[in-house]
Amino acid sequence: MHSVRSFLTLLFVCLVALSAMAYGQRPSPSPTPTPSDDIGTSKVFEVRLPITVTMGKKELVSGMTRGDFAVFEDGVKQDITYFSDEKTNPPVYVGVLMDTSPSTAGKLKFEKEAARNFIYTVTRLRKDKAAFMTFDHEIKLLQDFTDKLDMLDTAVDKVNKTGSQTALYDAIWEFCDEKMRNVPGRRVLVIITDGDDTYSRAVLADAIDIAQRTETTIFAISTKAGFLGTVPGVEMGMDRDSGDKALNKLCEETGGDVFYTGDMLELERSFTKISKELRSQYIITYKPSDQSLTGRVRKVEVRLTDPKKAKDYKVRTKTSYRAVRDSLR
């Protein structure tokens, strides 16, 4: 009897030990990899920069070549390993994220129509793909990436009611983390929103970080002004409150742009500008001379090598990234 009791005690101890080991091997629930994480597929990492060149603030500049650009990281010139222009650019994978919080109730019809037109314009047949998501107190992926316009059309049509809050940063985090990692082209988010974030667990810095780590460029259209005619400051592209300033920072640090719309015509124009910009972007990839992945934020600067072009043209791309190993395609 004593030997049976001893055996059962020993068995119980072993089971507890095995359970503890199994629990210790469970993956961390944290979505952010630490510098020591080795989840990448290559020991050499590269940085991809979608670049927009304009004359003044509006006119897009085409015809630039690889030799027109120089890339600097923390002030050190880097070797460019890849270059493409509008003729050779990889396909665009664009996620359209629409705010369906309560304040958008009177705008849904206009926003849906504009979003549908944008998707039709930006998605080149048999090349680009689009996805459609809504966010309020819930985040709903209504259509995953596809080049089938009828499926995207159906997804947009499904939007017929609003939620109770605005989880903007969570929507950005979820879409970038779950959808943008493995797409084999340029990664773009277009966000239509009229309110500040009121519900997310993530904060602005989290949204910027995940977009940078997944090499996603963010464009935002603020419809806060409504569609009631001209709004002071909007037509001049000025951010009007803390929410708009946050949108501006989000886009600026990921290489995109933000638009402030006062009416339906301006909303359509904003979508057209984004579509044209995606067509005229340049893509540069470089291998950082510093391959250490310490989690430190590194500053990126793209300069034009021709002094005259540097004087006349403006270059826009993301300005920094955090050096961590991540699982990107």
ZALOKE-924802 format. One record per residue (C-alpha): x, y, z. Coordinates in steps of 0.5 Angstrom, whole numbers, plus 500, padded with zeros to 3 digits. Last residue first. Example, Ala and Ser with C-alpha at 12.3 -4.5 7.8 and 13.67 -1.06 7.14 Angstrom:
<pts>
527498514
525491516
</pts>
This chain:
<pts>
515577406
516580413
517576420
520582424
527583427
527589431
531596428
525601430
524606424
525613422
523618417
518615412
518618405
517625402
521628397
520636395
523638389
526645386
532646391
534638391
533638383
538644382
543640387
542634384
543628389
536628392
536626399
532621403
533621410
532615415
533616423
534610427
529608433
533603437
530596438
537593438
537589432
544590429
545590422
549597422
550598414
543598413
541594407
537599402
530598398
528604394
521604391
519610387
511613387
507615381
502610381
501611389
501618388
495618383
491614387
492618393
490625389
484621387
482619394
483626396
479629390
473625392
473627399
474634396
467634392
463631398
465637402
470640407
475634407
482634410
487630407
493626411
499624407
504618407
511616409
510612415
512618420
508623416
501619416
501618423
503625425
498628421
493623424
495625431
495633429
487631426
485629433
489634437
485639433
484643426
490640422
491645416
490643409
489650406
482648404
481645411
483652415
476655415
470650413
467650406
461647405
456642409
459636408
462634415
468638418
470631421
471628414
479627416
482623410
488619412
494616408
498610411
504607408
506600411
513597412
510592416
515595422
513602420
506601421
507597427
511602430
506608428
500604431
503603437
506610438
498613437
496608443
493601443
488599447
483603443
476606445
476613444
480615438
479622435
473622430
472623423
475617419
477615413
483611413
487609407
493603408
498602404
503596403
507595396
507588394
508581396
503581402
505577408
506582414
500586411
494582414
495580421
499585424
498591419
490590420
490589427
494595429
491600424
484597427
487598434
489605433
482607430
478604436
472609435
466608440
458606439
457603433
454605426
450602421
449600414
456597411
454591407
454595401
462596402
463589402
459587396
463592392
469589394
466582392
464585385
471588384
475582385
482583386
482581393
485582399
480580405
473583405
469585411
474585416
470588422
473592428
468593434
467599438
467603431
472600425
470598418
475594414
476593406
481589402
484591396
489588391
493590385
495586379
490582375
486589374
489595377
486597383
486604385
481607381
475601383
477602390
477609390
470609387
468604392
471609398
467615395
460611395
461609402
463615404
457619401
452614404
456613411
456621412
450622416
451616421
459618421
458621428
456614431
462611429
463607423
470609421
472606414
479602413
481601406
487596406
491597399
496592397
499595391
503591386
511592385
513598381
516597374
513603370
512607376
519607378
523601381
530601385
533596389
540595393
541602395
548603399
547607405
550614407
551615414
547621418
543616422
541612416
542616409
539614402
541618396
537619390
537621383
542616381
536611381
532615376
527620376
522620371
516623374
514629379
508629382
505636382
502638389
506641394
511645390
514640385
513633388
517627389
514621393
518615396
516608398
522606402
524599404
529597409
533591409
535585413
540580413
540574418
533572414
527569415
525573421
522571428
529571432
526575438
532578442
530585440
523584443
517582438
511586439
504582439
505581447
501574448
508571449
508564446
507558451
513554453
513556460
506553460
509546457
514546463
509548468
505542466
511537465
513539473
506538475
505531472
512529475
510531482
503527481
507521478
511521484
505522489
502516486
508512486
509513493
502511495
503505491
509503495
506505502
500500500
</pts>
